[in-house]
């Protein structure tokens, strides 16, 4: 049985490849597919955004080459940003429960 | 129900905190706890390593301050490295199955 970390890593790889397409041997996610991914995988984040251009800004931050596609490494940076923010929120929750 | 990405992020946060201890309001994982984490969460990687100092080298790479502790962001960099290698292996597997 895979460990929690192995399952989490596998899950992130499979989600990326659910939205990725292959061209010239490279697997990447387009802007439109990133929008679909975000709607399905991180709906609460997307709904909380007032800025309709949030996906375009995300792509701009992630897609260094400007080709309109992101690879797995760039996708993982996106997930890292969300995870680090969530972990900070989790820490605050821990500190609150400790004060009680 | 959480999405696959939400579950994976939550899982990585909970695993980190399973091994982390709190000091001065900061949650970090020590070298010894990192070794335990690796043994439980990524056993096949650890067993494949010939170098007994692999954990010390990992700490050196991750622990920029040299305080012998890693925070969640540094832990996430470790997971990123493994995930990116695994995804490359996954891509090769996909390409092989396509050639058949």
N, CA and C atoms of all chains as a GROMACS GRO file, in nm:
protein
  600
    1UNK      N    1   0.081  -0.122   0.000
    1UNK     CA    2   0.000   0.000   0.000
    1UNK      C    3   0.085   0.128   0.000
    2UNK      N    4   0.053   0.219  -0.090
    2UNK     CA    5   0.133   0.342  -0.096
    2UNK      C    6   0.117   0.424   0.032
    3UNK      N    7   0.221   0.500   0.065
    3UNK     CA    8   0.214   0.586   0.184
    3UNK      C    9   0.131   0.710   0.149
    4UNK      N   10   0.105   0.795   0.249
    4UNK     CA   11   0.028   0.918   0.225
    4UNK      C   12   0.100   1.008   0.126
    5UNK      N   13   0.233   1.018   0.142
    5UNK     CA   14   0.310   1.106   0.052
    5UNK      C   15   0.310   1.047  -0.089
    6UNK      N   16   0.329   0.916  -0.102
    6UNK     CA   17   0.329   0.854  -0.235
    6UNK      C   18   0.193   0.873  -0.302
    7UNK      N   19   0.085   0.856  -0.227
    7UNK     CA   20  -0.049   0.875  -0.285
    7UNK      C   21  -0.070   1.019  -0.328
    8UNK      N   22  -0.024   1.113  -0.246
    8UNK     CA   23  -0.043   1.256  -0.279
    8UNK      C   24   0.036   1.290  -0.406
    9UNK      N   25   0.159   1.242  -0.414
    9UNK     CA   26   0.241   1.269  -0.534
    9UNK      C   27   0.176   1.208  -0.657
   10UNK      N   28   0.132   1.083  -0.646
   10UNK     CA   29   0.069   1.014  -0.760
   10UNK      C   30  -0.057   1.090  -0.803
   11UNK      N   31  -0.133   1.135  -0.706
   11UNK     CA   32  -0.257   1.207  -0.735
   11UNK      C   33  -0.229   1.335  -0.813
   12UNK      N   34  -0.128   1.408  -0.772
   12UNK     CA   35  -0.095   1.534  -0.840
   12UNK      C   36  -0.046   1.507  -0.982
   13UNK      N   37   0.030   1.400  -1.001
   13UNK     CA   38   0.077   1.363  -1.136
   13UNK      C   39  -0.043   1.326  -1.224
   14UNK      N   40  -0.134   1.246  -1.170
   14UNK     CA   41  -0.250   1.201  -1.249
   14UNK      C   42  -0.342   1.317  -1.282
   15UNK      N   43  -0.361   1.410  -1.186
   15UNK     CA   44  -0.446   1.526  -1.214
   15UNK      C   45  -0.382   1.608  -1.327
   16UNK      N   46  -0.255   1.634  -1.321
   16UNK     CA   47  -0.187   1.710  -1.427
   16UNK      C   48  -0.210   1.644  -1.562
   17UNK      N   49  -0.192   1.512  -1.566
   17UNK     CA   50  -0.203   1.442  -1.694
   17UNK      C   51  -0.348   1.428  -1.742
   18UNK      N   52  -0.443   1.448  -1.650
   18UNK     CA   53  -0.585   1.448  -1.689
   18UNK      C   54  -0.615   1.568  -1.778
   19UNK      N   55  -0.539   1.675  -1.758
   19UNK     CA   56  -0.564   1.800  -1.832
   19UNK      C   57  -0.455   1.829  -1.935
   20UNK      N   58  -0.348   1.752  -1.930
   20UNK     CA   59  -0.235   1.781  -2.020
   20UNK      C   60  -0.258   1.719  -2.158
   21UNK      N   61  -0.195   1.779  -2.256
   21UNK     CA   62  -0.194   1.716  -2.390
   21UNK      C   63  -0.047   1.708  -2.433
   22UNK      N   64  -0.023   1.616  -2.525
   22UNK     CA   65   0.116   1.589  -2.564
   22UNK      C   66   0.144   1.645  -2.702
   23UNK      N   67   0.256   1.714  -2.714
   23UNK     CA   68   0.298   1.764  -2.845
   23UNK      C   69   0.450   1.761  -2.851
   24UNK      N   70   0.500   1.695  -2.953
   24UNK     CA   71   0.646   1.685  -2.968
   24UNK      C   72   0.712   1.619  -2.848
   25UNK      N   73   0.636   1.527  -2.786
   25UNK     CA   74   0.696   1.453  -2.674
   25UNK      C   75   0.688   1.527  -2.541
   26UNK      N   76   0.624   1.643  -2.543
   26UNK     CA   77   0.611   1.720  -2.418
   26UNK      C   78   0.465   1.725  -2.374
   27UNK      N   79   0.444   1.703  -2.245
   27UNK     CA   80   0.308   1.707  -2.188
   27UNK      C   81   0.290   1.842  -2.118
   28UNK      N   82   0.193   1.919  -2.166
   28UNK     CA   83   0.168   2.050  -2.106
   28UNK      C   84   0.018   2.076  -2.093
   29UNK      N   85  -0.015   2.173  -2.010
   29UNK     CA   86  -0.155   2.213  -1.988
   29UNK      C   87  -0.173   2.353  -2.046
   30UNK      N   88  -0.277   2.367  -2.127
   30UNK     CA   89  -0.304   2.498  -2.189
   30UNK      C   90  -0.378   2.589  -2.091
   31UNK      N   91  -0.395   2.715  -2.130
   31UNK     CA   92  -0.467   2.810  -2.045
   31UNK      C   93  -0.610   2.762  -2.020
   32UNK      N   94  -0.676   2.720  -2.127
   32UNK     CA   95  -0.817   2.678  -2.110
   32UNK      C   96  -0.828   2.554  -2.021
   33UNK      N   97  -0.733   2.463  -2.040
   33UNK     CA   98  -0.736   2.342  -1.957
   33UNK      C   99  -0.703   2.375  -1.811
   34UNK      N  100  -0.617   2.475  -1.792
   34UNK     CA  101  -0.584   2.516  -1.654
   34UNK      C  102  -0.710   2.571  -1.587
   35UNK      N  103  -0.790   2.644  -1.665
   35UNK     CA  104  -0.915   2.699  -1.611
   35UNK      C  105  -1.009   2.585  -1.569
   36UNK      N  106  -1.018   2.484  -1.655
   36UNK     CA  107  -1.104   2.368  -1.622
   36UNK      C  108  -1.050   2.298  -1.497
   37UNK      N  109  -0.917   2.282  -1.493
   37UNK     CA  110  -0.853   2.214  -1.378
   37UNK      C  111  -0.886   2.290  -1.250
   38UNK      N  112  -0.870   2.422  -1.255
   38UNK     CA  113  -0.896   2.504  -1.136
   38UNK      C  114  -1.043   2.494  -1.092
   39UNK      N  115  -1.133   2.495  -1.190
   39UNK     CA  116  -1.277   2.488  -1.158
   39UNK      C  117  -1.309   2.358  -1.087
   40UNK      N  118  -1.244   2.250  -1.131
   40UNK     CA  119  -1.273   2.118  -1.074
   40UNK      C  120  -1.195   2.093  -0.946
   41UNK      N  121  -1.067   2.131  -0.948
   41UNK     CA  122  -0.979   2.091  -0.839
   41UNK      C  123  -0.967   2.192  -0.725
   42UNK      N  124  -0.982   2.321  -0.757
   42UNK     CA  125  -0.972   2.424  -0.652
   42UNK      C  126  -1.087   2.525  -0.668
   43UNK      N  127  -1.212   2.473  -0.666
   43UNK     CA  128  -1.329   2.558  -0.694
   43UNK      C  129  -1.343   2.675  -0.595
   44UNK      N  130  -1.316   2.648  -0.467
   44UNK     CA  131  -1.340   2.755  -0.368
   44UNK      C  132  -1.243   2.872  -0.392
   45UNK      N  133  -1.120   2.837  -0.433
   45UNK     CA  134  -1.024   2.945  -0.461
   45UNK      C  135  -1.074   3.030  -0.576
   46UNK      N  136  -1.114   2.963  -0.684
   46UNK     CA  137  -1.155   3.035  -0.806
   46UNK      C  138  -1.278   3.120  -0.780
   47UNK      N  139  -1.375   3.063  -0.705
   47UNK     CA  140  -1.499   3.139  -0.676
   47UNK      C  141  -1.470   3.262  -0.591
   48UNK      N  142  -1.365   3.255  -0.508
   48UNK     CA  143  -1.333   3.368  -0.418
   48UNK      C  144  -1.263   3.481  -0.493
   49UNK      N  145  -1.223   3.452  -0.617
   49UNK     CA  146  -1.148   3.556  -0.690
   49UNK      C  147  -1.244   3.655  -0.757
   50UNK      N  148  -1.222   3.784  -0.732
   50UNK     CA  149  -1.308   3.886  -0.794
   50UNK      C  150  -1.259   3.914  -0.938
   51UNK      N  151  -1.126   3.896  -0.957
   51UNK     CA  152  -1.063   3.933  -1.084
   51UNK      C  153  -1.090   3.827  -1.192
   52UNK      N  154  -1.166   3.865  -1.296
   52UNK     CA  155  -1.196   3.767  -1.403
   52UNK      C  156  -1.068   3.722  -1.478
   53UNK      N  157  -0.961   3.800  -1.464
   53UNK     CA  158  -0.839   3.766  -1.539
   53UNK      C  159  -0.743   3.681  -1.454
   54UNK      N  160  -0.797   3.620  -1.346
   54UNK     CA  161  -0.709   3.547  -1.252
   54UNK      C  162  -0.632   3.435  -1.323
   55UNK      N  163  -0.697   3.363  -1.414
   55UNK     CA  164  -0.631   3.252  -1.483
   55UNK      C  165  -0.519   3.306  -1.574
   56UNK      N  166  -0.548   3.416  -1.644
   56UNK     CA  167  -0.444   3.474  -1.732
   56UNK      C  168  -0.324   3.520  -1.651
   57UNK      N  169  -0.350   3.576  -1.533
   57UNK     CA  170  -0.238   3.622  -1.448
   57UNK      C  171  -0.159   3.503  -1.396
   58UNK      N  172  -0.232   3.396  -1.364
   58UNK     CA  173  -0.169   3.272  -1.318
   58UNK      C  174  -0.076   3.219  -1.427
   59UNK      N  175  -0.129   3.216  -1.548
   59UNK     CA  176  -0.050   3.164  -1.662
   59UNK      C  177   0.075   3.249  -1.680
   60UNK      N  178   0.057   3.380  -1.669
   60UNK     CA  179   0.168   3.474  -1.690
   60UNK      C  180   0.279   3.448  -1.586
   61UNK      N  181   0.234   3.424  -1.461
   61UNK     CA  182   0.332   3.398  -1.354
   61UNK      C  183   0.406   3.266  -1.378
   62UNK      N  184   0.330   3.166  -1.422
   62UNK     CA  185   0.385   3.029  -1.430
   62UNK      C  186   0.460   3.004  -1.561
   63UNK      N  187   0.405   3.062  -1.671
   63UNK     CA  188   0.453   3.026  -1.805
   63UNK      C  189   0.566   3.118  -1.848
   64UNK      N  190   0.687   3.085  -1.799
   64UNK     CA  191   0.803   3.172  -1.822
   64UNK      C  192   0.825   3.197  -1.972
   65UNK      N  193   0.800   3.096  -2.054
   65UNK     CA  194   0.831   3.112  -2.198
   65UNK      C  195   0.722   3.191  -2.271
   66UNK      N  196   0.605   3.201  -2.212
   66UNK     CA  197   0.497   3.277  -2.275
   66UNK      C  198   0.429   3.201  -2.388
   67UNK      N  199   0.452   3.070  -2.392
   67UNK     CA  200   0.394   2.989  -2.500
   67UNK      C  201   0.250   2.950  -2.474
   68UNK      N  202   0.198   2.990  -2.360
   68UNK     CA  203   0.057   2.960  -2.332
   68UNK      C  204   0.035   2.819  -2.280
   69UNK      N  205   0.142   2.755  -2.237
   69UNK     CA  206   0.133   2.619  -2.185
   69UNK      C  207   0.215   2.610  -2.056
   70UNK      N  208   0.173   2.521  -1.963
   70UNK     CA  209   0.258   2.499  -1.845
   70UNK      C  210   0.292   2.351  -1.834
   71UNK      N  211   0.415   2.324  -1.792
   71UNK     CA  212   0.457   2.184  -1.775
   71UNK      C  213   0.433   2.142  -1.630
   72UNK      N  214   0.470   2.019  -1.597
   72UNK     CA  215   0.439   1.967  -1.463
   72UNK      C  216   0.512   2.047  -1.356
   73UNK      N  217   0.636   2.084  -1.383
   73UNK     CA  218   0.715   2.159  -1.284
   73UNK      C  219   0.646   2.292  -1.250
   74UNK      N  220   0.596   2.359  -1.354
   74UNK     CA  221   0.527   2.486  -1.334
   74UNK      C  222   0.394   2.464  -1.262
   75UNK      N  223   0.326   2.356  -1.296
   75UNK     CA  224   0.201   2.320  -1.227
   75UNK      C  225   0.231   2.295  -1.079
   76UNK      N  226   0.343   2.229  -1.051
   76UNK     CA  227   0.377   2.197  -0.912
   76UNK      C  228   0.408   2.323  -0.833
   77UNK      N  229   0.463   2.424  -0.899
   77UNK     CA  230   0.487   2.554  -0.832
   77UNK      C  231   0.355   2.616  -0.791
   78UNK      N  232   0.255   2.602  -0.877
   78UNK     CA  233   0.121   2.654  -0.846
   78UNK      C  234   0.066   2.585  -0.721
   79UNK      N  235   0.076   2.454  -0.720
   79UNK     CA  236   0.027   2.377  -0.605
   79UNK      C  237   0.108   2.409  -0.480
   80UNK      N  238   0.236   2.433  -0.496
   80UNK     CA  239   0.321   2.469  -0.381
   80UNK      C  240   0.270   2.599  -0.317
   81UNK      N  241   0.238   2.696  -0.401
   81UNK     CA  242   0.188   2.824  -0.348
   81UNK      C  243   0.062   2.806  -0.267
   82UNK      N  244  -0.030   2.727  -0.321
   82UNK     CA  245  -0.156   2.702  -0.248
   82UNK      C  246  -0.131   2.625  -0.119
   83UNK      N  247  -0.045   2.525  -0.127
   83UNK     CA  248  -0.019   2.440  -0.009
   83UNK      C  249   0.046   2.520   0.103
   84UNK      N  250   0.140   2.606   0.066
   84UNK     CA  251   0.210   2.686   0.167
   84UNK      C  252   0.112   2.782   0.235
   85UNK      N  253   0.021   2.840   0.157
   85UNK     CA  254  -0.080   2.928   0.218
   85UNK      C  255  -0.173   2.848   0.310
   86UNK      N  256  -0.214   2.731   0.262
   86UNK     CA  257  -0.304   2.648   0.344
   86UNK      C  258  -0.234   2.604   0.472
   87UNK      N  259  -0.106   2.573   0.461
   87UNK     CA  260  -0.035   2.527   0.581
   87UNK      C  261  -0.023   2.639   0.682
   88UNK      N  262  -0.005   2.762   0.634
   88UNK     CA  263   0.001   2.878   0.726
   88UNK      C  264  -0.134   2.893   0.799
   89UNK      N  265  -0.242   2.874   0.725
   89UNK     CA  266  -0.375   2.882   0.787
   89UNK      C  267  -0.391   2.769   0.888
   90UNK      N  268  -0.341   2.653   0.854
   90UNK     CA  269  -0.349   2.537   0.945
   90UNK      C  270  -0.271   2.566   1.073
   91UNK      N  271  -0.153   2.628   1.060
   91UNK     CA  272  -0.072   2.663   1.178
   91UNK      C  273  -0.150   2.757   1.270
   92UNK      N  274  -0.219   2.856   1.209
   92UNK     CA  275  -0.294   2.953   1.292
   92UNK      C  276  -0.406   2.883   1.366
   93UNK      N  277  -0.466   2.786   1.299
   93UNK     CA  278  -0.573   2.710   1.364
   93UNK      C  279  -0.516   2.631   1.482
   94UNK      N  280  -0.399   2.572   1.463
   94UNK     CA  281  -0.335   2.496   1.571
   94UNK      C  282  -0.306   2.588   1.690
   95UNK      N  283  -0.256   2.707   1.660
   95UNK     CA  284  -0.220   2.800   1.769
   95UNK      C  285  -0.344   2.843   1.845
   96UNK      N  286  -0.455   2.864   1.770
   96UNK     CA  287  -0.581   2.904   1.837
   96UNK      C  288  -0.628   2.794   1.930
   97UNK      N  289  -0.627   2.670   1.881
   97UNK     CA  290  -0.678   2.559   1.964
   97UNK      C  291  -0.586   2.540   2.086
   98UNK      N  292  -0.458   2.574   2.070
   98UNK     CA  293  -0.365   2.561   2.185
   98UNK      C  294  -0.399   2.661   2.295
   99UNK      N  295  -0.447   2.783   2.252
   99UNK     CA  296  -0.473   2.891   2.350
   99UNK      C  297  -0.596   2.859   2.435
  100UNK      N  298  -0.681   2.768   2.387
  100UNK     CA  299  -0.807   2.742   2.462
  100UNK      C  300  -0.779   2.668   2.591
  101UNK      N  301  -1.720   1.699  -0.082
  101UNK     CA  302  -1.606   1.611  -0.093
  101UNK      C  303  -1.486   1.683  -0.153
  102UNK      N  304  -1.371   1.675  -0.089
  102UNK     CA  305  -1.254   1.745  -0.142
  102UNK      C  306  -1.212   1.687  -0.279
  103UNK      N  307  -1.153   1.772  -0.361
  103UNK     CA  308  -1.103   1.726  -0.491
  103UNK      C  309  -0.972   1.649  -0.470
  104UNK      N  310  -0.922   1.590  -0.578
  104UNK     CA  311  -0.795   1.515  -0.569
  104UNK      C  312  -0.680   1.608  -0.525
  105UNK      N  313  -0.679   1.728  -0.582
  105UNK     CA  314  -0.570   1.821  -0.547
  105UNK      C  315  -0.584   1.866  -0.401
  106UNK      N  316  -0.707   1.897  -0.359
  106UNK     CA  317  -0.728   1.939  -0.219
  106UNK      C  318  -0.687   1.827  -0.124
  107UNK      N  319  -0.721   1.704  -0.156
  107UNK     CA  320  -0.684   1.590  -0.069
  107UNK      C  321  -0.533   1.573  -0.065
  108UNK      N  322  -0.469   1.588  -0.181
  108UNK     CA  323  -0.323   1.570  -0.185
  108UNK      C  324  -0.255   1.680  -0.103
  109UNK      N  325  -0.300   1.803  -0.116
  109UNK     CA  326  -0.241   1.914  -0.040
  109UNK      C  327  -0.260   1.891   0.109
  110UNK      N  328  -0.384   1.855   0.147
  110UNK     CA  329  -0.415   1.830   0.289
  110UNK      C  330  -0.326   1.718   0.344
  111UNK      N  331  -0.311   1.615   0.265
  111UNK     CA  332  -0.232   1.500   0.308
  111UNK      C  333  -0.087   1.540   0.334
  112UNK      N  334  -0.030   1.620   0.246
  112UNK     CA  335   0.110   1.663   0.262
  112UNK      C  336   0.125   1.753   0.386
  113UNK      N  337   0.025   1.838   0.412
  113UNK     CA  338   0.028   1.924   0.531
  113UNK      C  339   0.022   1.838   0.657
  114UNK      N  340  -0.069   1.740   0.656
  114UNK     CA  341  -0.086   1.655   0.776
  114UNK      C  342   0.038   1.567   0.800
  115UNK      N  343   0.098   1.517   0.691
  115UNK     CA  344   0.220   1.436   0.708
  115UNK      C  345   0.330   1.523   0.770
  116UNK      N  346   0.348   1.642   0.718
  116UNK     CA  347   0.451   1.732   0.773
  116UNK      C  348   0.429   1.752   0.923
  117UNK      N  349   0.302   1.780   0.958
  117UNK     CA  350   0.273   1.810   1.099
  117UNK      C  351   0.277   1.686   1.188
  118UNK      N  352   0.271   1.567   1.127
  118UNK     CA  353   0.285   1.444   1.205
  118UNK      C  354   0.427   1.432   1.260
  119UNK      N  355   0.522   1.493   1.188
  119UNK     CA  356   0.664   1.482   1.228
  119UNK      C  357   0.720   1.614   1.281
  120UNK      N  358   0.644   1.720   1.268
  120UNK     CA  359   0.695   1.851   1.308
  120UNK      C  360   0.675   1.874   1.457
  121UNK      N  361   0.760   1.958   1.513
  121UNK     CA  362   0.739   2.003   1.653
  121UNK      C  363   0.740   2.155   1.651
  122UNK      N  364   0.679   2.214   1.752
  122UNK     CA  365   0.662   2.358   1.754
  122UNK      C  366   0.755   2.421   1.855
  123UNK      N  367   0.820   2.528   1.813
  123UNK     CA  368   0.907   2.602   1.906
  123UNK      C  369   0.902   2.749   1.868
  124UNK      N  370   0.869   2.830   1.965
  124UNK     CA  371   0.860   2.974   1.941
  124UNK      C  372   0.759   3.008   1.832
  125UNK      N  373   0.655   2.925   1.823
  125UNK     CA  374   0.550   2.953   1.725
  125UNK      C  375   0.581   2.903   1.586
  126UNK      N  376   0.695   2.834   1.572
  126UNK     CA  377   0.732   2.780   1.440
  126UNK      C  378   0.726   2.628   1.442
  127UNK      N  379   0.669   2.572   1.335
  127UNK     CA  380   0.660   2.426   1.323
  127UNK      C  381   0.769   2.380   1.227
  128UNK      N  382   0.859   2.294   1.276
  128UNK     CA  383   0.968   2.245   1.191
  128UNK      C  384   0.992   2.097   1.216
  129UNK      N  385   1.060   2.034   1.122
  129UNK     CA  386   1.095   1.892   1.132
  129UNK      C  387   1.247   1.882   1.149
  130UNK      N  388   1.287   1.805   1.249
  130UNK     CA  389   1.430   1.789   1.275
  130UNK      C  390   1.490   1.683   1.181
  131UNK      N  391   1.622   1.671   1.187
  131UNK     CA  392   1.691   1.572   1.102
  131UNK      C  393   1.640   1.431   1.136
  132UNK      N  394   1.634   1.400   1.265
  132UNK     CA  395   1.592   1.264   1.303
  132UNK      C  396   1.448   1.235   1.262
  133UNK      N  397   1.364   1.338   1.277
  133UNK     CA  398   1.224   1.319   1.238
  133UNK      C  399   1.212   1.307   1.085
  134UNK      N  400   1.299   1.376   1.013
  134UNK     CA  401   1.298   1.365   0.866
  134UNK      C  402   1.334   1.222   0.826
  135UNK      N  403   1.428   1.164   0.899
  135UNK     CA  404   1.468   1.025   0.870
  135UNK      C  405   1.349   0.932   0.892
  136UNK      N  406   1.278   0.952   1.003
  136UNK     CA  407   1.158   0.869   1.030
  136UNK      C  408   1.053   0.889   0.920
  137UNK      N  409   1.034   1.016   0.884
  137UNK     CA  410   0.935   1.049   0.780
  137UNK      C  411   0.971   0.977   0.650
  138UNK      N  412   1.098   0.984   0.612
  138UNK     CA  413   1.141   0.920   0.486
  138UNK      C  414   1.121   0.768   0.493
  139UNK      N  415   1.154   0.710   0.609
  139UNK     CA  416   1.140   0.564   0.624
  139UNK      C  417   0.996   0.520   0.607
  140UNK      N  418   0.904   0.602   0.659
  140UNK     CA  419   0.762   0.566   0.654
  140UNK      C  420   0.699   0.605   0.521
  141UNK      N  421   0.732   0.726   0.475
  141UNK     CA  422   0.661   0.783   0.360
  141UNK      C  423   0.724   0.755   0.224
  142UNK      N  424   0.856   0.741   0.220
  142UNK     CA  425   0.924   0.713   0.093
  142UNK      C  426   1.028   0.600   0.112
  143UNK      N  427   0.980   0.484   0.161
  143UNK     CA  428   1.072   0.375   0.196
  143UNK      C  429   1.155   0.325   0.078
  144UNK      N  430   1.092   0.314  -0.038
  144UNK     CA  431   1.166   0.258  -0.153
  144UNK      C  432   1.281   0.350  -0.193
  145UNK      N  433   1.257   0.481  -0.182
  145UNK     CA  434   1.366   0.574  -0.217
  145UNK      C  435   1.483   0.554  -0.121
  146UNK      N  436   1.451   0.549   0.009
  146UNK     CA  437   1.557   0.541   0.111
  146UNK      C  438   1.635   0.410   0.099
  147UNK      N  439   1.560   0.300   0.074
  147UNK     CA  440   1.627   0.169   0.062
  147UNK      C  441   1.720   0.165  -0.060
  148UNK      N  442   1.685   0.241  -0.164
  148UNK     CA  443   1.766   0.238  -0.287
  148UNK      C  444   1.894   0.320  -0.273
  149UNK      N  445   1.903   0.395  -0.161
  149UNK     CA  446   2.023   0.480  -0.147
  149UNK      C  447   2.139   0.401  -0.088
  150UNK      N  448   2.253   0.408  -0.152
  150UNK     CA  449   2.372   0.339  -0.099
  150UNK      C  450   2.439   0.426   0.008
  151UNK      N  451   2.425   0.557  -0.008
  151UNK     CA  452   2.497   0.651   0.079
  151UNK      C  453   2.428   0.665   0.214
  152UNK      N  454   2.495   0.620   0.322
  152UNK     CA  455   2.433   0.629   0.455
  152UNK      C  456   2.410   0.774   0.499
  153UNK      N  457   2.478   0.867   0.432
  153UNK     CA  458   2.465   1.008   0.475
  153UNK      C  459   2.356   1.081   0.395
  154UNK      N  460   2.269   1.003   0.329
  154UNK     CA  461   2.169   1.065   0.240
  154UNK      C  462   2.080   1.165   0.314
  155UNK      N  463   2.041   1.134   0.437
  155UNK     CA  464   1.954   1.225   0.512
  155UNK      C  465   2.030   1.353   0.547
  156UNK      N  466   2.155   1.338   0.587
  156UNK     CA  467   2.234   1.458   0.621
  156UNK      C  468   2.251   1.547   0.498
  157UNK      N  469   2.272   1.485   0.383
  157UNK     CA  470   2.288   1.564   0.259
  157UNK      C  471   2.156   1.633   0.223
  158UNK      N  472   2.045   1.560   0.245
  158UNK     CA  473   1.912   1.617   0.220
  158UNK      C  474   1.892   1.740   0.308
  159UNK      N  475   1.925   1.724   0.435
  159UNK     CA  476   1.908   1.836   0.530
  159UNK      C  477   1.993   1.955   0.487
  160UNK      N  478   2.115   1.926   0.444
  160UNK     CA  479   2.207   2.032   0.403
  160UNK      C  480   2.150   2.110   0.284
  161UNK      N  481   2.091   2.035   0.190
  161UNK     CA  482   2.031   2.100   0.072
  161UNK      C  483   1.910   2.184   0.110
  162UNK      N  484   1.829   2.130   0.202
  162UNK     CA  485   1.701   2.195   0.232
  162UNK      C  486   1.714   2.305   0.337
  163UNK      N  487   1.801   2.280   0.435
  163UNK     CA  488   1.806   2.366   0.555
  163UNK      C  489   1.905   2.481   0.534
  164UNK      N  490   1.855   2.584   0.463
  164UNK     CA  491   1.943   2.696   0.425
  164UNK      C  492   2.010   2.758   0.549
  165UNK      N  493   1.939   2.765   0.660
  165UNK     CA  494   1.996   2.834   0.777
  165UNK      C  495   2.094   2.746   0.852
  166UNK      N  496   2.090   2.616   0.828
  166UNK     CA  497   2.183   2.525   0.897
  166UNK      C  498   2.144   2.499   1.041
  167UNK      N  499   2.018   2.530   1.076
  167UNK     CA  500   1.975   2.511   1.215
  167UNK      C  501   1.932   2.369   1.245
  168UNK      N  502   1.940   2.283   1.144
  168UNK     CA  503   1.905   2.142   1.168
  168UNK      C  504   1.756   2.116   1.170
  169UNK      N  505   1.680   2.210   1.117
  169UNK     CA  506   1.535   2.196   1.110
  169UNK      C  507   1.487   2.239   0.972
  170UNK      N  508   1.376   2.177   0.924
  170UNK     CA  509   1.318   2.226   0.799
  170UNK      C  510   1.172   2.266   0.822
  171UNK      N  511   1.131   2.372   0.754
  171UNK     CA  512   0.991   2.416   0.766
  171UNK      C  513   0.909   2.355   0.651
  172UNK      N  514   0.781   2.389   0.648
  172UNK     CA  515   0.692   2.325   0.549
  172UNK      C  516   0.736   2.357   0.407
  173UNK      N  517   0.776   2.482   0.384
  173UNK     CA  518   0.816   2.523   0.248
  173UNK      C  519   0.936   2.439   0.202
  174UNK      N  520   1.032   2.418   0.292
  174UNK     CA  521   1.149   2.337   0.257
  174UNK      C  522   1.110   2.191   0.236
  175UNK      N  523   1.018   2.142   0.318
  175UNK     CA  524   0.965   2.006   0.301
  175UNK      C  525   0.899   1.994   0.164
  176UNK      N  526   0.824   2.097   0.126
  176UNK     CA  527   0.752   2.092  -0.001
  176UNK      C  528   0.849   2.089  -0.119
  177UNK      N  529   0.964   2.157  -0.102
  177UNK     CA  530   1.067   2.151  -0.208
  177UNK      C  531   1.118   2.008  -0.225
  178UNK      N  532   1.133   1.939  -0.112
  178UNK     CA  533   1.177   1.799  -0.117
  178UNK      C  534   1.076   1.715  -0.194
  179UNK      N  535   0.948   1.734  -0.161
  179UNK     CA  536   0.842   1.658  -0.230
  179UNK      C  537   0.836   1.696  -0.377
  180UNK      N  538   0.859   1.823  -0.406
  180UNK     CA  539   0.859   1.869  -0.546
  180UNK      C  540   0.965   1.793  -0.626
  181UNK      N  541   1.084   1.781  -0.570
  181UNK     CA  542   1.192   1.710  -0.639
  181UNK      C  543   1.154   1.566  -0.671
  182UNK      N  544   1.096   1.498  -0.573
  182UNK     CA  545   1.054   1.359  -0.595
  182UNK      C  546   0.943   1.353  -0.699
  183UNK      N  547   0.846   1.443  -0.687
  183UNK     CA  548   0.730   1.440  -0.777
  183UNK      C  549   0.771   1.465  -0.922
  184UNK      N  550   0.862   1.560  -0.940
  184UNK     CA  551   0.909   1.592  -1.076
  184UNK      C  552   0.983   1.473  -1.137
  185UNK      N  553   1.064   1.404  -1.057
  185UNK     CA  554   1.132   1.283  -1.108
  185UNK      C  555   1.031   1.174  -1.141
  186UNK      N  556   0.933   1.156  -1.052
  186UNK     CA  557   0.831   1.053  -1.076
  186UNK      C  558   0.751   1.086  -1.202
  187UNK      N  559   0.721   1.213  -1.221
  187UNK     CA  560   0.639   1.249  -1.338
  187UNK      C  561   0.717   1.224  -1.467
  188UNK      N  562   0.848   1.247  -1.462
  188UNK     CA  563   0.931   1.218  -1.581
  188UNK      C  564   0.928   1.068  -1.612
  189UNK      N  565   0.935   0.986  -1.507
  189UNK     CA  566   0.927   0.841  -1.527
  189UNK      C  567   0.789   0.804  -1.582
  190UNK      N  568   0.687   0.870  -1.532
  190UNK     CA  569   0.549   0.845  -1.580
  190UNK      C  570   0.538   0.879  -1.728
  191UNK      N  571   0.599   0.992  -1.768
  191UNK     CA  572   0.596   1.032  -1.910
  191UNK      C  573   0.661   0.926  -1.998
  192UNK      N  574   0.775   0.873  -1.951
  192UNK     CA  575   0.845   0.771  -2.032
  192UNK      C  576   0.758   0.648  -2.047
  193UNK      N  577   0.687   0.614  -1.940
  193UNK     CA  578   0.597   0.498  -1.944
  193UNK      C  579   0.485   0.524  -2.047
  194UNK      N  580   0.433   0.646  -2.046
  194UNK     CA  581   0.327   0.680  -2.142
  194UNK      C  582   0.378   0.667  -2.285
  195UNK      N  583   0.501   0.716  -2.306
  195UNK     CA  584   0.556   0.714  -2.443
  195UNK      C  585   0.578   0.571  -2.489
  196UNK      N  586   0.622   0.484  -2.396
  196UNK     CA  587   0.645   0.343  -2.432
  196UNK      C  588   0.513   0.278  -2.470
  197UNK      N  589   0.409   0.302  -2.390
  197UNK     CA  590   0.281   0.237  -2.419
  197UNK      C  591   0.223   0.290  -2.550
  198UNK      N  592   0.258   0.415  -2.585
  198UNK     CA  593   0.208   0.470  -2.712
  198UNK      C  594   0.272   0.400  -2.831
  199UNK      N  595   0.403   0.361  -2.814
  199UNK     CA  596   0.479   0.301  -2.927
  199UNK      C  597   0.426   0.162  -2.959
  200UNK      N  598   0.356   0.099  -2.864
  200UNK     CA  599   0.313  -0.041  -2.887
  200UNK      C  600   0.204  -0.047  -2.993
   0.00000   0.00000   0.00000
